[in-house]
Amino acid sequence: MTKLNVITDTVLEPVDAEQRRSAKPVICYEVNCLPDYDEDLYHRARDGMVKLSEVIVPARDGATFSVPAGHFFRIVSVEGPQVGDLNLWNANDLSERFFSGKTRQLHASHVTTGDRLWSNLPGLRPMATITHDTLGWYGWDEDGAGVHDVIGTRCDPYTNAMLKGVDYNHCCHSNLTRALAKATNLPANQVEPHIHDVLNVFMCTGFTHDTKQYFMKASPVRPGDFIEFFAEIDLLGALSACPGGIVVVVILMTKRLVTHCL
């Protein structure tokens, strides 16, 4: 029997380490074939919008809302600062839902005006297009943080119990589950598998420069700030007001003569 060499915990740097590190980055997805964001078209559609309804999401709670295709909706901070966790589904088929990972790959780790929220496979189509973002000025700060991320998952009772040993059930996963259960008249255990990774609205996040750990910092959102979307398909949305915050309001809007922009 051949005796194997003992591998120590010491990792030696190879002689060509710098050469390996100096490899040029290559963008993974060529998106030139995707339709450009037609800013003028959406701006014309925004003219003369009329408010139809609103949904108030209380602190540490969640709520659902419906948006027909061709309508705009806004998520507004009314008392701020506050962040919200957003889920989206095809209103006619819950199996089609927001795909944060693919949205991140096609756009960036944080989204803003002109970016689209894509659905999961095999549909893979725009569910909503971001048409206005009052925090679009923020960009990237010196810590590497941006606003509206699609890298976080959502706070949940399972991770909380694992890391802290406590049972807290007003986290965003639970809020979204209860909201969807109420909207569909289904038991929570049946709708929970439909809860998915979120768009972290108004959340300011990034990865540390040294250890590359996910971090958050105080959101720059202020009362009256909003992010606005155009519904490319019939949508059912759910929004959780992240624990410890105040309230978020979802305002549904419409524009005459508008159906689909994509």
N, C-alpha and C positions, 0 to 999 in steps of 0.2 A: 504494500500500500504506500502510495506517495505521500510524504509528509508535506503539508502546506506551510508556507511561510506565515509567520505571525504578523498581522497587520496592526500597527500601533495607531494611536489617536492622532499622531503628528502627520499633518498633510504638508508635503513639500511642494513648493512652487516650481513648476517646470521651467526649463530654460527659455521656452518660447511663450511664457505667460503674457508678456506685453503684446506680442504679435496676436495672440488669441483675443485679448481684450480689445484690440484696436480694430477688430472687424467692423465694417460700416453697417449701420442700421438700415434695414429695408422695411418699408411700410408693408404690412402683411396683406392688406386689402386695397386693391386699386379701385377707387370709387368713381373714377371719371365717367363710367358708363351710367351711373345713377342720374336721374333727372336733377338738374340744378334747382336750387331754391328760387322760385320766381317771386322775388320780393314785391315787385309792382302788382302782381296778380293778387297776392294776399293782402297787400295794403288797400287795394281797391275793394276787396271783399270786406275789409274792416270798416270802411266808411259807412256811417249810418247804422251801426250795430244797435240793437235794441235788447235791453236786459229782459230775460224771460223769467228767471228764477234764481234762487240762491240756497245754498245749503251751509249751515253753520256746523263746524266740527269743534266740539268743546275740547278743552284741555284733557289730555290723557284718554282720549276716546277716538272713535272712528265713525265714518258715515259713508254711504254710497251716493252716487249721482249718475244720471243717464244723459248722454249727449248724442243726438241723432247726427248722422253723417252730414257734413256741410255746415255745421254749427261751430262756433267758437266757445271755449270755456276758459275761465281764468281761475287760478289759485292765488288768493290775495291774503296777505298778512294784515289783519285788521287791528291787532293790538301789539303784536311783535315785541321783541324778536321771537320767532317761532319757526320750526321746521316741520315738514310733513312727509310721510312715506306714502307714495302713490303706486297703486296697482291699477292696471287696465285690462279689460277683457272685451272680446267681441260680444256685444250685447245679445247676440243670437246663438252664441256657442262659446261656453266658458273654457273649452279646451284650447281656444286661440287666445293667447294672452301676451302681455308685454314681455319682451326678451331683452333684459338689460345687458346681458353679455354680448349679444350681437350688436345692439345699439352702441355699446362701448367700442367694439371693434370697427364699426363702420364710421363712427364719428370721433369720439374722444371719451376720456374718463369723466368729463363734466360736459353737460350739454347746454345749449343756448339757442338764440334765434337762428332759424334756418335748419336746425337739426331735426331729425324725425325719430319717433319712438316706434321701433320695429316689433313685429309679432314673432312668435316662436315658429319653429319648423313643424310641418312643411309649408305653412302659409308664407312666412317671411315677406311681409308687406308693411308699408307704413300704416300705423294705427292712428297716429296724430303727428302734426307738425308744429313745432314751436314757432309762433309768429311774433311774439314780443316778450322781452325780458327786461324788466327795469333794473336788474342787477347785472346786465350784460357788461357794464363798465368795469366790473371787478377784475376780470381776467385771472391772472396768476400772481399770487403774492410771493414775498421772499421766502416763505416757508414751503412753497410749492403747492399751496392750497388754491382751490377754485370752488365755485358754487354750483349746486344742482348736480350731484354726482350719481353715476350709475356703477359705482364700484362697491358700495356698501350693500349689505343684504337687507336687514331690518333687525331691530332688537326683538328678542324672542324669549319666552320663559325657559326654554330648554338650555340655552347657553347661559342664561342668568343663573339657573340652578347649578349648572356645572362649575361655573367660575366663582360664584358667591355663596352657594349653598342656601339660597333663599327662594321663596316662591313669590314671584311678582307677575300678575297676570294683566297688567294694563300697559304692557309693551306693545309695540306696533304690530307684531305678528298676531297677537291676540285681538287687538282692536280691529284689525282688518278681517280676521276670521269672524268675529261677532257681527260686524257690519254686513259681510257677505251673507252670513246665515240669515240675518233679518231680511235682507233684500230678496233672497230666493226662497224663504220659508223652508229651508233645509236645516237639518241638525248640524251643529258646528263640526262634528267629526267627519261629516260628508263634504263640507266645503273647504276644510282646512288644506287638503292637497292642492286646491286651486290658488292658494295664496303663494305669491312668488316674489322674487327679488325685485326691488323697488327703484323708482326714481326718488332720490332724496332731495325733495324740493326745499330750496333756501339753505340747505346744509352746506357748511364750509368745511371741506375735507381735503386730505392729501395723504402722501406717504412721506415719512421722515427721511431726511437726506442720508442719515447714517445707517439706520437699521431697516429702512423701507417699511416701517409699520404704519398701518392705517391710523390716521389721527383725525380729530375734529377740533374746531375752534369756534369761538363766538361767531354766529352768523351776522353778516352785514345787513340783513333785512331790517326794514323799518316799516311802521304802519303805512299802508297804501302801496307798498311794493307788490308786484304781481308777476307771475309768469303766465303767458297766454298760449293756448293751443288751438289748432284747427282739427276737428274730428274728420279723419279721412274715411272712417267706417262708423257704423253705429257702435257706440261705446257704453259699457258699464264701467264706472270707475269707483274706486274706494280710496279714501284718504284717512290716514291716522295722524292725529296731532301728537307729535312725539312727547313722551312723558316729561313733565316739568314745564311744559310750555303753556301758552295761553289759548288762543283760538285761531283757526284758519277758516276762511270762507271760500267756497267754490261758487263762482257766478257763471251761469250759463248765458250765452249770448247768441244771437243769430244775425244774419245779413240776408236780405232779400236777394233772390235770384242765384244764390250760391248753392252748388251741390258739392261736387268733388273737385279738388284742385290737382289731384294726381290720377 
